[in-house]
Amino acid sequence: MRFGLGAGEAATPWLVPRLRRWCRNPELVRDVLQKTFLTTWKAAANYRGSGAALGWLWAVAAARPPAPTP
């Protein structure tokens, strides 16, 4: 499965395995990933640049509660 999300593609290979540790449902992982990129895109003006961008993306993604795994 490919998670092609334009500008977020560089971060996708780093984020997806970490999200899959929380949830094995590929659709939910894709949804959280997309919402993470959308949230950070909308808030890009607020990014201070004091840390790694991947860290910021992970903080946004991790703020979403994991769904139960069947």
Secondary structure by P-SEA (a helix, b strand, c coil): cccccccccccccccaaaaaaacccaaaaaaaaaaaaaaaaaacccccccccaaaaaaaaaacccccccc
